[in-house]
């Protein structure tokens, strides 16, 4: 049976989708997504065809994405916050049979839902293509990752075996649907039977948490940092069943603060290529050891001889979309090389050390910025840090740090330098410290844009 119809049969009138103005049951989802699927078919969309959707998060977008899963179309949600020229380039590479921007999209869905006599042919094959999600590209050009139905299905099942999400639960759609973390919530909802709450685009995270009966939440560290400082934020976070935290490294200071506030925090490591989560804490975090938990079901992880994290399993994507089709990204043994460096403990816990491509050489020594950032945020008064290489005539490059500090108890440069020299040595100690109040983030994402801080004009 097709996935939405199956969810309707299993969960019936349980809440499935919630907005400020309406609640859909799983039975409602079944009817509405069938009508939208029929409308796509009426416009000539066939199984395997790519449909690009350039729109912000909304209930209509959730329904359209589920409708494409039902009918066998390939959904390509595109970040609407990208510059127009960037969007044009993405669309040129996707070759969609249909493109809907925000204005056309709302009208298309409204017209589809107004039809009551629509019929469509469902698609059920596990190996079929269902989505194209672009990597967040903290550095370099975003890649178009092709996922199968099976990838997303097993991703949701493995997540639920570690962190249950079922009828009566509610997960806030706090991440963009054009990112794998946001898109994965559709399958978490349909597989587990919990509801998905969709806030209005202009609502703050704090407002959304106050409006909806949220039990589960996915954040990146910057969002958690802000919530812990919002009025009533810590209290609301404490009331959750689970807060899934990933997307980038978590500073020891932020981790300690969340533990102090008794936030039910689950640390996770994942990637677009692995359909979101790879490892997750087996229970709420109670110490600031900083690992990313254990390997979830349907995934495999190993550390290569040079320290790189390799992954494979049911969740590993089909490959990158190229002009000639889908290009596999697996080695001869089926492993995907993540570009992340890490360690796997004897009890199966993964610690991520940093990106291979963020490493630079100073005076002949390999410098991993994440090591310095971790040392910086262990200093009282420093909340977040980004370390980048700056040109140097003697050493080739030297580390420079951007730091966000507390208003009270800010450490001065000499105290920071003394601490780092003792902890890391002179070569790894940044030669300059720049204070920031607002971080440069990636378009449409709360993740810090590391590449911006590397540009010569910003150093």
C-alpha positions as CSV (number, residue, x, y, z in Angstrom):
1,X,0.0,0.0,0.0
2,X,1.1,3.6,-0.7
3,X,2.6,5.4,2.3
4,X,0.0,8.1,2.9
5,X,-2.9,5.8,2.5
6,X,-1.2,3.3,4.8
7,X,-0.7,6.0,7.4
8,X,-4.4,7.0,7.1
9,X,-5.3,3.3,7.6
10,X,-3.1,3.0,10.7
11,X,-3.6,6.3,12.4
12,X,-7.0,7.5,11.1
13,X,-8.2,10.6,12.8
14,X,-5.0,11.2,14.8
15,X,-3.5,14.7,14.2
16,X,-1.0,14.6,11.3
17,X,-0.5,18.3,10.3
18,X,-1.2,21.4,12.4
19,X,-1.1,25.1,11.6
20,X,-2.3,28.2,13.4
21,X,-5.6,27.9,11.6
22,X,-6.2,24.2,10.9
23,X,-5.6,20.6,11.9
24,X,-5.4,17.8,9.4
25,X,-5.9,14.2,10.5
26,X,-4.1,11.3,8.7
27,X,-7.4,10.7,6.9
28,X,-7.5,14.3,5.8
29,X,-4.0,14.0,4.5
30,X,-5.0,11.0,2.5
31,X,-7.7,12.9,0.7
32,X,-5.9,16.2,0.1
33,X,-2.6,14.7,-1.1
34,X,-4.6,12.5,-3.5
35,X,-6.2,15.5,-5.0
36,X,-2.9,17.3,-5.4
37,X,-1.3,14.2,-6.9
38,X,-4.1,14.1,-9.4
39,X,-3.5,17.8,-10.3
40,X,0.2,17.1,-10.9
41,X,-0.7,14.2,-13.2
42,X,-3.2,16.4,-15.0
43,X,-0.4,18.9,-15.7
44,X,1.6,16.1,-17.4
45,X,3.9,15.1,-14.4
46,X,4.7,11.4,-14.7
47,X,6.5,8.9,-12.5
48,X,10.2,9.8,-12.3
49,X,9.7,13.3,-13.4
50,X,11.4,16.1,-11.5
51,X,9.2,18.9,-10.0
52,X,10.9,22.0,-8.6
53,X,9.2,23.8,-5.7
54,X,10.7,27.2,-4.9
55,X,8.7,28.2,-1.8
56,X,9.0,28.8,1.9
57,X,7.8,26.3,4.5
58,X,4.0,26.0,4.6
59,X,1.2,23.4,5.0
60,X,0.7,23.6,1.3
61,X,4.3,22.7,0.6
62,X,4.1,19.7,3.0
63,X,1.0,18.5,1.2
64,X,2.6,18.9,-2.2
65,X,5.7,17.1,-1.2
66,X,3.7,14.2,0.2
67,X,1.6,14.2,-3.0
68,X,4.7,13.8,-5.1
69,X,5.8,10.9,-2.9
70,X,2.4,9.2,-3.5
71,X,2.4,9.5,-7.3
72,X,6.1,8.7,-7.9
73,X,7.3,12.2,-8.9
74,X,10.7,13.4,-7.8
75,X,10.4,16.4,-5.5
76,X,13.2,19.1,-5.7
77,X,12.5,21.7,-3.0
78,X,14.7,24.7,-3.7
79,X,15.8,27.3,-1.2
80,X,13.6,30.4,-2.1
81,X,16.1,32.6,-0.2
82,X,18.9,32.0,-2.7
83,X,19.6,34.9,-5.1
84,X,17.6,34.7,-8.4
85,X,20.7,34.0,-10.4
86,X,21.5,31.1,-8.1
87,X,18.0,29.7,-8.4
88,X,18.2,29.9,-12.1
89,X,21.4,27.9,-12.1
90,X,19.9,25.2,-9.8
91,X,16.9,24.9,-12.0
92,X,19.0,24.6,-15.2
93,X,20.8,21.7,-13.6
94,X,17.6,20.0,-12.4
95,X,15.8,20.0,-15.8
96,X,12.4,19.9,-14.0
97,X,9.2,19.2,-16.1
98,X,7.4,21.6,-13.8
99,X,8.6,24.5,-11.7
100,X,6.3,26.3,-9.1
101,X,7.5,29.4,-7.4
102,X,5.8,30.7,-4.3
103,X,3.0,32.6,-6.1
104,X,2.1,29.9,-8.6
105,X,2.5,27.2,-5.9
106,X,-0.2,28.5,-3.6
107,X,-2.7,28.9,-6.5
108,X,-1.9,25.4,-7.8
109,X,-2.5,23.7,-4.5
110,X,-5.7,25.7,-3.8
111,X,-7.1,24.8,-7.2
112,X,-6.2,21.1,-6.6
113,X,-7.9,21.0,-3.2
114,X,-11.1,22.5,-4.7
115,X,-11.5,19.4,-7.0
116,X,-13.5,16.6,-5.4
117,X,-13.5,14.1,-8.2
118,X,-9.8,13.6,-8.7
119,X,-8.1,10.2,-9.1
120,X,-4.5,9.2,-9.4
121,X,-2.3,6.1,-9.6
122,X,-0.2,5.5,-6.5
123,X,3.5,4.4,-6.5
124,X,4.9,1.9,-4.1
125,X,8.3,0.7,-5.2
126,X,10.9,1.1,-2.5
127,X,13.8,1.7,-4.9
128,X,12.1,4.6,-6.8
129,X,13.5,8.1,-6.8
130,X,11.5,10.5,-4.6
131,X,13.6,13.6,-3.8
132,X,16.5,15.8,-4.8
133,X,18.0,17.7,-1.8
134,X,20.9,20.1,-2.2
135,X,23.7,19.9,0.3
136,X,24.1,22.9,2.6
137,X,27.5,23.6,1.1
138,X,29.3,25.2,4.1
139,X,32.0,25.6,1.5
140,X,31.9,25.1,-2.2
141,X,29.1,24.5,-4.7
142,X,25.9,22.8,-3.3
143,X,25.5,19.3,-4.8
144,X,22.1,17.8,-5.8
145,X,21.7,14.6,-3.8
146,X,19.2,12.0,-5.2
147,X,17.3,9.9,-2.6
148,X,15.1,6.9,-3.0
149,X,11.9,6.1,-1.1
150,X,13.8,3.4,0.7
151,X,16.5,5.9,1.9
152,X,13.9,8.1,3.6
153,X,11.8,5.2,4.9
154,X,14.7,3.5,6.7
155,X,16.0,6.8,7.9
156,X,12.7,7.4,9.7
157,X,12.4,3.9,11.0
158,X,15.9,3.9,12.4
159,X,15.4,7.3,14.1
160,X,12.1,6.1,15.7
161,X,13.8,2.9,17.1
162,X,16.1,5.2,19.1
163,X,13.7,8.1,19.7
164,X,10.0,7.1,19.4
165,X,7.6,9.5,17.6
166,X,4.0,8.4,17.5
167,X,0.3,9.4,17.9
168,X,0.0,12.2,20.4
169,X,3.5,13.5,19.7
170,X,4.1,16.8,17.8
171,X,7.3,17.7,16.0
172,X,7.8,21.4,15.1
173,X,8.9,22.0,11.5
174,X,11.7,24.3,12.6
175,X,14.1,23.5,9.6
176,X,13.5,24.3,5.9
177,X,11.9,21.6,3.8
178,X,14.6,22.2,1.2
179,X,17.1,20.8,3.7
180,X,17.3,17.1,4.4
181,X,16.5,17.7,8.2
182,X,13.3,19.4,7.3
183,X,12.2,17.0,4.5
184,X,12.9,14.0,6.8
185,X,10.2,15.1,9.1
186,X,7.6,14.2,6.5
187,X,8.6,10.5,6.7
188,X,8.9,10.7,10.5
189,X,5.3,11.8,10.6
190,X,4.0,9.2,8.1
191,X,6.0,6.2,9.5
192,X,5.5,6.9,13.2
193,X,2.1,8.6,13.4
194,X,3.1,11.8,15.2
195,X,1.9,15.2,14.0
196,X,3.9,17.9,12.2
197,X,3.4,21.5,13.3
198,X,4.0,24.1,10.6
199,X,4.5,27.7,11.9
200,X,3.9,30.8,9.8
201,X,7.1,31.9,8.1
202,X,7.3,35.1,10.1
203,X,6.8,33.5,13.5
204,X,9.9,33.2,15.8
205,X,10.9,29.9,17.3
206,X,9.8,31.0,20.7
207,X,6.3,32.1,19.4
208,X,5.9,28.8,17.6
209,X,6.8,26.7,20.7
210,X,4.2,28.7,22.7
211,X,1.5,28.2,20.1
212,X,1.8,24.5,19.4
213,X,1.8,21.5,21.7
214,X,5.3,20.6,20.6
215,X,6.9,17.4,22.1
216,X,9.9,17.0,19.7
217,X,12.1,19.6,18.2
218,X,15.1,19.7,15.8
219,X,17.6,22.6,16.1
220,X,21.1,23.6,15.1
221,X,23.3,25.0,17.9
222,X,22.7,28.7,16.9
223,X,18.9,28.2,17.4
224,X,19.5,26.5,20.8
225,X,21.8,29.3,21.9
226,X,19.1,31.9,21.1
227,X,16.2,29.9,22.7
228,X,18.2,29.6,26.0
229,X,18.3,33.4,26.1
230,X,14.7,34.1,25.1
231,X,12.1,35.0,27.7
232,X,10.7,31.7,28.9
233,X,12.9,29.8,26.5
234,X,14.6,27.4,29.0
235,X,11.3,26.5,30.6
236,X,9.7,25.7,27.3
237,X,12.7,23.6,26.2
238,X,12.5,21.6,29.5
239,X,8.9,20.7,28.8
240,X,9.9,18.8,25.6
241,X,10.3,15.1,25.3
242,X,13.3,15.4,23.0
243,X,15.4,18.1,21.4
244,X,17.5,16.8,18.5
245,X,20.6,18.9,18.1
246,X,22.9,18.7,15.1
247,X,24.0,20.4,11.9
248,X,27.3,21.7,13.2
249,X,29.7,21.3,16.2
250,X,28.2,22.0,19.6
251,X,30.4,24.1,21.9
252,X,31.2,22.8,25.4
253,X,29.8,25.9,26.9
254,X,26.4,25.6,25.1
255,X,26.2,21.9,26.0
256,X,26.9,22.6,29.7
257,X,24.3,25.3,29.7
258,X,21.6,23.0,28.1
259,X,22.4,20.3,30.6
260,X,22.2,22.8,33.5
261,X,18.8,23.8,32.3
262,X,17.7,20.2,32.1
263,X,16.9,20.3,28.4
264,X,16.2,16.7,27.1
265,X,19.0,17.0,24.5
266,X,19.9,14.3,22.0
267,X,23.0,15.0,20.0
268,X,23.1,13.8,16.4
269,X,25.5,13.6,13.5
270,X,24.2,13.2,10.0
271,X,24.4,14.4,6.4
272,X,22.3,15.0,3.3
273,X,23.9,12.0,1.7
274,X,22.7,9.7,4.6
275,X,19.1,11.1,4.5
276,X,19.8,13.0,7.8
277,X,20.7,11.2,11.0
278,X,23.6,8.7,11.2
279,X,24.3,8.6,14.9
280,X,22.2,9.9,17.8
281,X,22.4,9.9,21.6
282,X,20.7,6.8,23.0
283,X,19.1,8.9,25.7
284,X,19.1,12.6,26.9
285,X,22.7,13.9,27.3
286,X,23.8,14.3,30.9
287,X,27.5,15.1,30.5
288,X,29.4,17.4,28.2
289,X,31.6,14.7,26.7
290,X,30.5,16.0,23.3
291,X,30.2,12.7,21.3
292,X,27.4,12.4,18.7
293,X,25.9,9.2,20.1
294,X,25.6,5.7,18.7
295,X,25.1,4.4,15.2
296,X,21.4,4.1,14.4
297,X,19.8,1.0,12.8
298,X,20.1,0.6,9.1
299,X,23.4,2.5,9.0
300,X,27.0,1.5,9.2
301,X,30.0,3.6,10.2
302,X,33.8,3.0,10.2
303,X,36.8,5.2,10.6
304,X,39.3,5.0,7.7
305,X,43.0,4.7,8.2
306,X,43.5,8.5,7.9
307,X,40.7,9.2,10.4
308,X,37.9,10.0,7.9
309,X,34.4,8.9,8.8
310,X,32.9,6.5,6.2
311,X,29.2,5.5,6.1
312,X,26.9,3.2,4.2
313,X,23.6,1.3,4.7
314,X,19.9,1.5,3.7
315,X,19.9,5.3,4.2
316,X,22.8,6.1,1.9
317,X,21.6,8.2,-1.0
318,X,21.5,7.0,-4.7
319,X,24.1,9.6,-5.8
320,X,24.6,13.1,-7.1
321,X,22.6,14.4,-10.0
322,X,24.8,15.1,-13.0
323,X,24.0,16.0,-16.6
324,X,24.3,12.4,-17.6
325,X,22.1,11.1,-14.8
326,X,22.9,10.0,-11.2
327,X,26.6,9.7,-10.3
328,X,27.4,7.2,-7.5
329,X,29.6,8.5,-4.7
330,X,30.5,5.1,-3.2
331,X,33.9,3.5,-3.2
332,X,34.6,0.0,-4.4
333,X,33.3,-1.5,-1.1
334,X,30.2,0.7,-1.0
335,X,31.3,3.3,1.5
336,X,30.7,7.0,1.2
337,X,33.6,9.2,2.3
338,X,32.0,12.0,4.3
339,X,35.0,14.4,4.4
340,X,34.5,14.5,8.2
341,X,37.2,13.4,10.6
342,X,36.2,11.4,13.7
343,X,36.8,8.7,16.3
344,X,34.7,5.7,17.2
345,X,34.9,4.5,20.7
346,X,34.9,0.8,21.9
347,X,31.2,1.2,23.0
348,X,30.3,2.5,19.5
349,X,30.0,6.3,20.2
350,X,31.1,8.6,17.4
351,X,33.1,11.8,18.1
352,X,33.4,14.2,15.2
353,X,36.7,16.1,15.1
354,X,36.1,18.4,12.2
355,X,36.0,18.7,8.4
356,X,38.9,17.5,6.3
357,X,38.5,20.4,4.0
358,X,38.6,23.0,6.8
359,X,42.1,21.9,7.9
360,X,45.0,24.2,6.9
361,X,48.7,24.0,7.3
362,X,50.7,26.5,9.4
363,X,54.4,26.3,9.7
364,X,54.2,22.7,8.4
365,X,51.7,21.5,11.0
366,X,48.1,20.5,10.3
367,X,45.7,22.8,12.0
368,X,42.1,21.7,12.6
369,X,40.0,24.8,13.3
370,X,37.4,22.8,15.3
371,X,40.0,21.9,17.9
372,X,40.8,25.6,18.5
373,X,37.1,26.5,18.5
374,X,36.4,23.8,21.1
375,X,39.2,25.2,23.3
376,X,37.9,28.8,22.8
377,X,34.4,28.0,23.9
378,X,35.7,26.2,27.0
379,X,36.8,29.6,28.2
380,X,34.2,31.2,30.5
381,X,32.6,34.2,28.7
382,X,33.0,32.9,25.1
383,X,29.7,31.6,23.6
384,X,30.7,30.7,20.0
385,X,33.8,30.7,17.9
386,X,34.9,30.3,14.3
387,X,38.6,29.9,13.4
388,X,39.9,30.5,9.8
389,X,43.3,30.7,8.2
390,X,44.8,34.1,7.5
391,X,47.9,34.6,5.1
392,X,51.2,34.9,6.9
393,X,54.6,35.7,5.4
394,X,56.5,33.4,7.8
395,X,54.2,30.5,8.4
396,X,52.1,30.5,5.2
397,X,48.9,30.8,7.2
398,X,48.1,31.5,10.9
399,X,44.7,31.0,12.7
400,X,42.4,34.0,13.3
401,X,39.4,33.7,15.5
402,X,35.9,35.2,15.4
403,X,34.2,35.0,18.8
404,X,30.9,35.9,20.3
405,X,31.2,36.8,24.0
406,X,28.9,37.3,26.9
407,X,28.1,40.9,27.9
408,X,29.3,40.3,31.4
409,X,32.6,38.7,32.1
410,X,34.2,39.1,28.7
411,X,37.8,37.8,28.7
412,X,40.4,40.1,27.1
413,X,42.7,39.0,24.3
414,X,45.7,38.5,26.6
415,X,43.8,36.1,28.9
416,X,42.5,34.2,25.9
417,X,45.9,33.9,24.4
418,X,47.5,32.7,27.6
419,X,44.8,30.0,28.0
420,X,45.2,28.8,24.5
421,X,49.0,28.7,24.5
422,X,48.9,26.5,27.6
423,X,46.1,24.3,26.2
424,X,47.2,24.0,22.5
425,X,50.6,25.6,22.1
426,X,51.7,28.7,20.4
427,X,51.3,27.6,16.8
428,X,47.5,26.8,17.2
429,X,46.8,30.0,19.2
430,X,45.1,32.6,16.9
431,X,47.0,35.7,16.2
432,X,43.9,37.9,16.3
433,X,40.4,37.8,17.9
434,X,37.4,39.6,16.3
435,X,34.2,40.1,18.3
436,X,30.9,39.5,16.6
437,X,27.3,40.1,17.7
438,X,25.5,38.6,14.7
439,X,26.9,35.7,12.7
440,X,26.9,35.5,8.9
441,X,24.8,32.5,8.1
442,X,24.1,30.4,5.0
443,X,21.1,31.6,2.9
444,X,17.9,30.3,4.4
445,X,19.7,28.5,7.2
446,X,20.8,29.2,10.8
447,X,24.2,27.5,10.1
448,X,27.2,29.8,10.2
449,X,28.7,30.5,6.8
450,X,32.4,29.6,7.5
451,X,33.5,30.6,4.0
452,X,32.4,34.2,4.6
453,X,34.9,34.6,7.5
454,X,37.7,33.2,5.2
455,X,37.4,35.9,2.6
456,X,40.4,38.3,2.5
457,X,38.3,41.4,2.9
458,X,36.7,40.1,6.1
459,X,39.9,39.0,7.9
